[in-house]
Amino acid sequence: MGGGECRANAYNCAEATNPLPTVDTVWLEEMTWMDVRDAMRAGKTTVIIPTGGIEPNGPWLVTGKHNYVLRANCDRIARDLGNALCAPVMELVPEGRVDPPSGHMRSPGTLSLRQETFEAVLRDVAHSLKVHGFTHIVFIGDSGGNQDGMGNVATALSAEWNADAAALHIPEYYRAPPGTPNVLRELGVTNADQPSDGLHDNPTITLNMLLDDPISVRWADRVATRQADIDGVSIADLGTAIERAEQIATARAARTAALIRERVGAHGK
């Protein structure tokens, strides 16, 4: 326990008192084992496994686009739920055939997993969390190519676990249900006839990334070279851009948290 033997140090004992105050994070990797134990005992028995990717996203956005978005959004989803934590972002996912290259693998910098590898990793991570006592393991993915694998694993694990715990896939995190309000349109920033730059990029994703780290969208360099816009939407004013980004992330988190509550309620545990 705790990385060592109880007889070697009292802090390795299962019931050792945490010597530090409660930490203000929802990320497992930012917590000690005692922090996780105490959070679970306090009722945080839902855990989210976010899946991202390393892929090309035009000249402005770094290859880890989806991972930056998830670092901003999973935090907000877990805090909205109040009883959830976030597993580390799974940064490697299927991106196309490796050799000969297909899909995003045709662009330098892309890293791709085979579908069976991806699903095996999802299974192992989810099973690890169940063994520790989490009762609801939730998969969300920020990329279209991740959805089938998460759905396959969630279905298989829930059947295997036989109601002891549930694995839940929330595809609506990625693809919003019909009728979901468009934050930027409601703010009057974009419209139905918005021009497109034809890139694997758009104002919503750029702003969501910027919320986690402005460097991920090359904000300063783009402002300095007068290229701080995407599809006609400027991100040059950092304060305004962050305000819009907060509204985008908050809306997406609220929608996803509501769906998780609904699915967890249907499981009934």
C-alpha positions in Angstrom: 0.0 0.0 0.0 1.2 3.5 -0.7 4.2 2.3 -2.7 5.8 0.4 0.2 5.3 -1.9 3.1 3.3 -0.8 6.2 6.0 -2.1 8.5 8.5 0.2 6.8 6.6 3.4 7.3 3.2 4.2 8.9 2.3 6.2 5.8 2.3 3.0 3.8 -0.6 1.6 5.9 -4.0 1.4 4.4 -5.7 3.4 7.1 -2.9 6.0 7.6 -4.2 9.5 8.1 -3.4 11.9 5.3 -0.9 14.4 6.6 -1.9 17.1 4.1 -5.0 19.2 3.6 -7.5 18.2 0.9 -6.1 19.0 -2.5 -8.1 21.2 -4.9 -7.9 19.0 -8.0 -10.0 16.4 -9.8 -7.1 14.8 -11.6 -5.8 11.4 -10.4 -2.3 12.1 -11.5 -2.2 15.3 -9.3 -3.3 13.4 -6.2 -1.5 11.2 -3.8 -2.9 7.7 -3.2 -4.3 9.0 0.1 -6.0 11.9 -1.7 -7.7 9.4 -4.0 -8.7 7.1 -1.2 -10.2 10.0 0.8 -12.0 11.5 -2.2 -13.6 8.1 -2.9 -14.6 7.7 0.8 -16.2 11.2 0.5 -18.4 10.0 -2.3 -16.3 10.6 -5.5 -16.9 7.2 -7.0 -17.4 8.3 -10.6 -14.3 8.6 -12.7 -13.9 9.9 -16.3 -11.5 8.5 -18.8 -10.9 11.2 -21.5 -9.4 10.2 -24.9 -7.7 12.7 -27.1 -5.1 12.1 -29.9 -1.9 13.4 -31.6 -2.8 14.5 -35.1 -2.4 17.4 -37.6 -4.6 20.5 -37.1 -3.4 23.0 -39.6 -0.7 25.6 -39.2 -1.8 27.2 -35.9 -2.8 24.4 -33.6 -0.4 21.9 -32.0 -0.8 18.2 -32.6 -2.1 17.6 -29.1 -5.2 19.7 -29.8 -7.8 17.2 -28.4 -5.6 16.6 -25.3 -5.5 20.4 -24.4 -9.3 20.6 -24.9 -9.9 17.6 -22.6 -7.6 19.1 -19.9 -9.9 22.2 -19.8 -13.1 20.3 -20.1 -12.8 17.2 -18.0 -11.9 19.4 -15.0 -15.1 21.3 -15.5 -17.2 18.2 -16.0 -15.9 16.6 -12.9 -16.5 19.7 -10.8 -20.0 20.1 -12.2 -20.8 16.6 -11.2 -19.3 17.1 -7.7 -18.7 13.3 -7.2 -16.2 12.6 -10.0 -12.5 12.5 -10.7 -10.6 12.5 -14.0 -8.1 9.8 -15.1 -5.1 11.1 -17.1 -6.0 12.0 -20.7 -5.3 9.0 -23.0 -3.3 10.9 -25.5 -2.7 8.1 -28.0 -5.6 6.8 -30.1 -6.2 5.3 -33.5 -5.3 7.9 -36.2 -5.1 5.7 -39.3 -3.1 2.8 -40.6 0.6 3.2 -39.8 2.3 1.5 -42.8 1.4 2.3 -45.5 0.1 5.4 -43.8 -3.6 6.4 -44.1 -5.7 9.1 -42.5 -3.9 11.5 -40.3 -0.8 9.2 -40.4 0.0 10.9 -43.7 1.1 14.0 -41.7 4.4 14.1 -39.7 4.0 14.1 -36.0 0.9 11.9 -35.9 1.0 8.9 -33.5 -1.5 6.1 -34.1 -2.6 3.0 -32.1 -4.1 -0.1 -33.6 -7.8 -0.4 -32.8 -7.2 -3.5 -30.7 -4.4 -1.8 -28.8 -6.6 1.2 -28.0 -9.5 -0.9 -26.8 -7.1 -3.1 -24.7 -5.7 0.0 -23.0 -9.2 1.3 -22.3 -10.1 -2.0 -20.8 -7.0 -2.2 -18.5 -7.4 1.4 -17.3 -11.1 1.0 -16.6 -10.6 -2.4 -14.9 -7.9 -0.8 -12.7 -10.3 1.9 -11.6 -13.1 -0.6 -10.9 -10.8 -2.7 -8.7 -10.0 0.4 -6.6 -13.7 0.9 -6.0 -15.0 3.3 -8.6 -18.6 2.3 -9.5 -19.1 4.4 -12.6 -16.3 4.6 -15.2 -17.2 7.1 -17.9 -15.5 7.4 -21.3 -15.5 10.7 -23.2 -13.6 11.3 -26.4 -12.7 14.6 -28.2 -12.2 13.0 -31.6 -14.5 11.1 -33.9 -12.2 8.2 -34.4 -12.2 7.4 -30.7 -16.0 6.8 -30.4 -16.4 3.3 -31.6 -13.7 1.9 -29.4 -15.0 3.5 -26.3 -18.5 2.3 -27.1 -17.3 -1.3 -27.7 -15.3 -1.3 -24.4 -18.1 0.2 -22.3 -20.7 -2.3 -23.6 -18.3 -5.3 -23.0 -17.2 -4.2 -19.5 -20.7 -3.4 -18.3 -21.8 -6.9 -19.3 -18.8 -8.5 -17.6 -19.2 -6.5 -14.4 -22.9 -7.6 -14.1 -24.1 -4.4 -12.3 -21.2 -4.3 -9.7 -20.0 -1.3 -11.7 -20.9 0.4 -14.9 -18.8 1.5 -17.9 -20.5 4.3 -19.7 -19.7 6.0 -23.0 -21.0 9.5 -23.6 -20.8 10.1 -27.3 -22.7 13.3 -27.0 -19.7 14.9 -25.4 -18.1 14.9 -28.9 -21.2 15.3 -31.1 -23.8 17.5 -29.5 -27.4 16.3 -29.8 -29.7 18.2 -32.3 -30.9 21.4 -30.9 -27.9 22.1 -28.6 -27.3 25.8 -28.5 -24.2 27.0 -30.4 -22.4 29.3 -27.9 -20.6 31.5 -30.5 -23.8 32.0 -32.6 -25.7 32.9 -29.5 -23.0 35.5 -28.7 -23.3 36.9 -32.2 -19.7 35.9 -33.0 -20.5 33.5 -35.8 -23.5 32.7 -38.0 -24.9 29.9 -40.2 -23.1 31.3 -43.3 -19.7 31.7 -41.5 -16.8 31.3 -44.0 -14.4 28.4 -43.5 -10.6 28.5 -43.9 -10.7 24.9 -44.9 -8.5 23.7 -42.1 -8.8 21.0 -39.4 -9.6 23.8 -37.1 -12.5 26.2 -36.1 -13.2 29.0 -33.7 -14.8 26.8 -31.1 -11.9 24.3 -30.9 -9.3 27.1 -31.0 -10.9 28.9 -28.1 -11.3 25.8 -26.1 -7.6 25.0 -26.4 -6.6 28.5 -25.6 -8.4 28.2 -22.3 -5.9 25.5 -21.3 -2.8 27.1 -22.8 -2.5 30.0 -25.2 0.8 28.6 -26.5 -1.2 25.6 -27.9 -2.8 27.8 -30.5 0.4 29.9 -31.0 -1.5 32.9 -29.8 1.4 35.4 -29.2 3.1 34.5 -32.5 -0.2 34.9 -34.4 -0.9 38.3 -32.9 2.6 39.5 -33.6 2.3 38.4 -37.3 -1.4 39.6 -37.7 -2.7 36.0 -38.2 -4.8 35.7 -35.0 -8.1 34.6 -36.6 -9.8 31.5 -37.8 -12.8 31.3 -40.1 -13.1 35.1 -39.8 -13.2 35.1 -35.9 -10.4 37.0 -34.2 -8.7 35.8 -31.1 -6.3 38.8 -30.9 -7.9 40.2 -27.8 -6.9 37.6 -25.2 -9.4 38.8 -22.6 -12.3 38.6 -24.9 -11.1 35.2 -26.3 -10.8 33.7 -22.8 -14.3 35.0 -21.9 -15.7 33.2 -25.0 -13.7 30.1 -24.3 -15.0 29.9 -20.7 -18.6 30.0 -22.0 -17.9 27.3 -24.6 -16.2 25.0 -22.0 -18.8 25.7 -19.3 -21.7 24.9 -21.7 -20.0 21.7 -23.0 -19.3 20.6 -19.4 -22.8 21.3 -18.2 -24.3 19.3 -21.1 -22.0 16.4 -20.6 -22.4 16.3 -16.8 -26.2 16.2 -17.2 -25.9 13.3 -19.6 -23.6 11.5 -17.1 -26.0 12.0 -14.3 -28.8 10.6 -16.5 -26.8 7.5 -17.5 -25.6 6.9 -13.9 -29.2 7.2 -12.7 -30.3 4.6 -15.2 -27.6 2.2 -13.9 -29.1 2.6 -10.4 -26.0 1.9 -8.3 
